[in-house]
């Protein structure tokens, strides 16, 4: 019984950390987009680079 509780807690923590990682990844992509726009990169070039960064 104790092992099941431990496994459930571990699974919950991994899920939480995975979700937080996804959130911070999205914020990083937004910052990259802002930086690229500030450099004058056209949006047609910007979009594929963001999609590639997200899929990586």
FENNORJO-V493961 format. One record per backbone hydrogen bond with DSSP energy under -0.5 kcal/mol. NH is the residue of the N-H (numbers start at 1). CO is the residue of the C=O. Records with the same first field share a line. If there is no record, write none. Layout:
NH=CO  CO
This chain:
5=1
6=2
7=3
8=4
9=5
10=6
11=7
12=8
13=9
14=10
15=11
16=12
17=13
18=14
19=15
20=16
21=17
22=18
23=19
24=20
25=21
26=22
27=23
28=24
29=25
30=26
31=27
32=28
33=29
34=30
35=31
36=32
37=33
38=34
39=35
40=37
41=36
45=42
46=42
47=43
48=44
49=45
50=46
51=47
52=48
53=49
54=50
55=51
56=52
